[in-house]
Amino acid sequence: MKVNIKTIPIIIIIIIIFYYIQFFIFNTISSILDQKLIIKKPLLIILSIVILTSLTKTSLLMWTKMHFILYYISAIYLGYIFNSLLSCLIFRLINIIININKNYSCLLVIYFPLIISLYGIINARIIRIEKEVIIKTKKYKNNNPLKICHLTDLHLGLIYQKNFTRKIVNMIKNNIKPEIIVITGDLFDFSNIPNYEFIEPFNELDIPILYVTGNHEVIIGKNEIFNILNKTKIKNIGDQLIPYKFKNINFMGLDYESKIEKLKDITYDKNKFNIVLNHVPIPPQELIQYNIDLFLCGHTHGGQTFPFNVLTFLNSKCYVGLYEYLNIYTYVSSGLGTALIPMRIGSKSVISIIKIESLDED
């Protein structure tokens, strides 16, 4: 295992932070049970290192089956510890005002984090098909509506693998039946080396599949990703100077870290209906000068889990769903996979459907 000398202080700080978080949680439980729990420091240090596995690539068992097991356990434990911390903080604050009896205290601090963590794991694995988003426009001159299947943030890696993709592909084939698929980044997760088998089911789909990179692909390395995509039907259109034309619609892509200004380098008909794929949301108000009609993206995960969904909502101009300004649309999907913690609390794993329809001239 190679560890950059510069990352050692960061690793130590992370271990210390989680050491004291767990110490706080165990002390709170001890006060509720009215008995002193024997909290051994070496155990807390070991558990803190286990949590570190879900945050970094530091496992000695890297790329083995055991590493998958260790990563999955550590990711779940990270989520549980976070939920426990929130419960303990709420308990401490309420207990300052009123004295909570032992039964309610146990329910809040001991049982609730377990129940909500279990719910989050199950909820993250349930894939839902979103209600169709219908966009009517005079620019689309076709009697037949165009159905677009929008996928994003699959995070294929140590947690989500081929079976996950297989389920998505089966839903597309049997339930959605779109004419084109777009994937707006984070197809792979930094937790594992990209694997062709994870995306192999997409080859069963006999329709165009367009793709742009996300931040996780940048972490992994774009060239490594593109070498795998070349074996599939998935076409990367990020930063291409010529738009991908399909049914009188221009599809353009911006890879992660590319600025919106790059659209000025692309030659496209402004009178056509123009769709841009990007990983990170951009509000429709900022797209006016580029003659963009629809901007498809992901990245936010709908906040993924509480309280990050609240913080994401407060801190983001485009949180999740459809945003419109002067007939310019930005659609943000909450995505399919998860990052770091394999839980969704207050968000859903979704396949989005966008339908473009012709609006008759008056």
N, C-alpha and C positions, 0 to 999 in steps of 0.2 A: 504494500500500500504506500503510495506516494502522497505525502502531505506537504503542501507549501508552507514554508516557515512563517509566512505572513498571516496564514489563517489560524495558526496555533492560539494567539491571544483571543481571537473571535470564538474559537471552539471552547476555550476555558471560560469565557464570559457566558456563553450559552449554557454550559454545564452548571455554572454557579447560579444563574437565573432560575433554571428549572429545579435545582437543588432546593432553593428557598421557597419556590412555589409549592413543591410537594411537602416541604416541612410545614408550611402554613396550612395546607389542606389537612395533613395528618393531625396537627395540633388542634384544628377546629373540630375534627371528628372526635378527638380525645376529650375535648371539653364537653361535647354533647353526651358522650357515653359515660361521663363522670368517672372515667378511669384512665390512668396514664398508659398510653400506648408506647411500647418500646420502639423508638424510631432509631434504627441504626444508621449512622452516617454512611458507611460503605454501601448499604442497600440503596440509599437515596442517590448516591453518586452513580451507581450502576444503572439505575432507572433513568437518570438524567442522560447518560451516555446512550441508552436505548432510544430515548426521544431524539437524540442527535442524529441517529441513523435515518430518521424520516425527513430531516432537514438538509442533510449533506450526503455526499458520496464517500463516507468514511469507513464503510463496513469492510472488514477483512475478508468477508465472504462474497465480495462483489461478483455479480453476474452468475451466481450459482442458485440452485433451488432454495438452499438455506437462506440466501440473501433475500429472496422474495418473501419467505416466511417472516424473517426478522424485520424487514421493511414494513410489511403489512401490520404486524403486531405493534411496532413502534408508532406507525401512523395512527392506528386506532387508539393507542394509549395516549398519544399527543392530544387527540380530540377529547378523550375522556378527561384528561387532566385540565384542559381548557374549560370544559363544562363544569368540572368540579370547582375550579377556581371561581367561576362566576357565581355558582351556588353558594360557596363559602362567603364571598364578598357580600352577596345579598343577605345572607343569614346574619352576618356580623352587623350590617347596617340596620336591619330590622330589629335585631336584638338590643340595639342601643335605645330604641324607642319603647318597645314592649318586650316582655319576657316570653319567648316562644317555648311551649312545653316540649318535652323530650320527643314525643311521637312525631309532631310536626317538624321538629328539628331534624330528626333522622330521615323523614320523608324528603325534606328539602336538600339536605347536604349529602346523604348517602345514597338514597334510592333514585332521586330525580336525575342526577348525572348519568347513572347507569341506563335508565329508561330512555332519556333523550339521546344518548349516544347510540343506543341500539336502534332507535327510530331513525336517526340520521344516517346510519349505515344502510338500512333497508330502503329508506326514501331515495338515497343516492343511486340505488340500483334499479329503481323503477323508471323506465323510459316512457315518457308521455308524448303523444303527438299533439302539438299545439293547434289551436283553432286557426283556420286559414286567415292570413292577413291579405286582404284584397285591395289592390291598388288600381284605380281606374285612371287612364290617361289617354289624351288625344294623340300622343306620340306613338302609341302602339297600334298600328293599323292591321289588325288581324281579327277575324271573327272568332277564332278559337283562343281562349285564355291560355296563358303560359303558366304552368305550375312548376315552381322552383322549390326544391328541397334544400333547406339551409341547415348544415351541420357545423358545429364549432366546438372547440375545447374537448375533444375526446380523451386527451391525455393518456394515450396508449403507452403502457410501460409495465411497471411491476404489479400494478393493481388491476388495470383494465387491459385485457388482452384479446386474443382472437375470438373467444366466445362472446365477448361484449360487442365486437364488430359484427359478428355473425347475427346477433339479435337485431342490430340496427339495420343491416342489409335485408333481413327477412321482413322487417316492418316496412321498409321502403318498397320492396317487391310486391308484398301482399296487401298492404293497406294504403300506401300513399300513391304509388305509381306516378312519379313526377316525370317531366320531360328533361330535366337537367338538375344536377346536384352541385352545390357550392360548399366548400369547406373553408372557413375563415380562421385558420390558424390553430396552433396547439393540437395538431393531430397526434403528435407524440409527446411524451412526458420525459423530463430530464432524469427521472428516477432510473431509467434503464436505457441501454443502447437500442436504437431503433431496429425493429424486427419486421422483415417482410411478411412473415406469417400473420402478424397482427392486422394488416390491411389487405391481405390476399382475398377475403370475401368480396371486396369492392369490384374485383374483376368479373364477377357474375352479373354485374349491372351493365346492360347494353345501352347506356345513355352517357352523355358527356359528364365528366366530373372535374370541376375547376377548383383550384386550391391556391391559397396564399399562406405564407409562413406566419407563425406567432412567436412570442418571446421564448417559448421552450425550444423551438427549433433552432433559434439563435444560440441558446445555451449548448445544445447538443452539437451543432455544426451543420450549416445548410447543405454543404456538399455531401455529407453522409446521408442526409434526408433525401436529397435529390437522386442519389445513386439507387436508393430503394424505390422511389416513386417511378423511376424509369422502367421498372419491371411491372408496373400497373397501368391502369387506364386513367389514373389521376394526373391531370395536367396542371402544372404550376404556371399561373399567368401573372405572378408578381413582377411588377416593373417591366412588363413587356411593352414595347413601343407601338405594337399593333394590337388593337382590341380583338377579343374573341367574339365573333359574330354568330348569333344564334337566333333564328326566327325574327329577324329584323331588330334585334336588340344587341347593343354593345356591352360586353362584359370586360371590365378592366380590373386589374389587381395591383395592390400595393403590399409588398412584403413588409414584415415587421421592421421598424426603424426607418422606413421610407416616409418622407414628408408628403403631405397632400399636394404640395407644389409640383411634384413630379408628374402630375396629370397634365401639366402644360406641355410636357415633352411628347405626349401621346396624341397622335392624329386621329380624331374621331368626329363623326357627324353630330353636331350639337342638336340637330332636329330629330334625331333618333332617341329612343328611350335608352338612357345610359345608366348602367349599374356598376358600382365599384365595390370590390371585395377588399376588406381590410380587417386586421385583427382587433385593433383598438377603436372604440367609438369616437366619432366626430359629430358634433351637433349639426343639424341641417342648416342652421344659420351661417355656419362657416363654409358651406359648400356652394353658396350662390354663384360665386365668380367662376366656378368650374363647370357649370352646366351639367351637374349631376342630378339625376332624378331619384335614384335609390342607392343608399349606402348600407351594405350588409356587414355586420361585425359581431364580435362576441367579447371575450376577455373578462368581463365582469363576473361571470358565473351567477349573476343575480345576487351577488354578495356571498353565495354558497352557504354560509352558516351564520347564525346569530352570535354576536351583534354586528358582524362585518357587513351583513346586508343593510343594516340601518346606516352604518358609517359610509358604505358605498353609495347609498341613496343620497345622503347629505353632501357627499364630496364629488358627485359625478353629475355632469350635465345630461348625460344619457346613461341611465341605470340599467333598465331592461324593458323590452317592448318597442312599440312604434312611436316615433317622434316626427312631427310634420311642421314645415314652415314654408309658406309660399309654394306649395306643391312639390317641395323637396322632402324626401323621406329618409330617415335613419332608422334602421331596425337592429336592435341589440338582442341577440339570443342569449339565454342563460346557459346554453351549452349542455353537454352530455356527461363529461367526466368530472373529476374533482382534482384539486391541487392540494398536496401535502396531507390534508385530513380527508379520509374517504367517507365524508358525511355531508349531507345537505339538510340544513335546518332553516326553514323559511325560504327555501328555493326549490326548484324542480329541475330534473334532468329532462331535456326536451329536444324533439326534432321539430324544427320550425318549417312552416309551409307558406310560401309567398306566391300569390296568384296575381299575375298582371293581366288586366282586362282592357279592352278598347273602349274608350269613351266617345260616343257618337258626337259629331259636330252639331252644333245647334243650327 
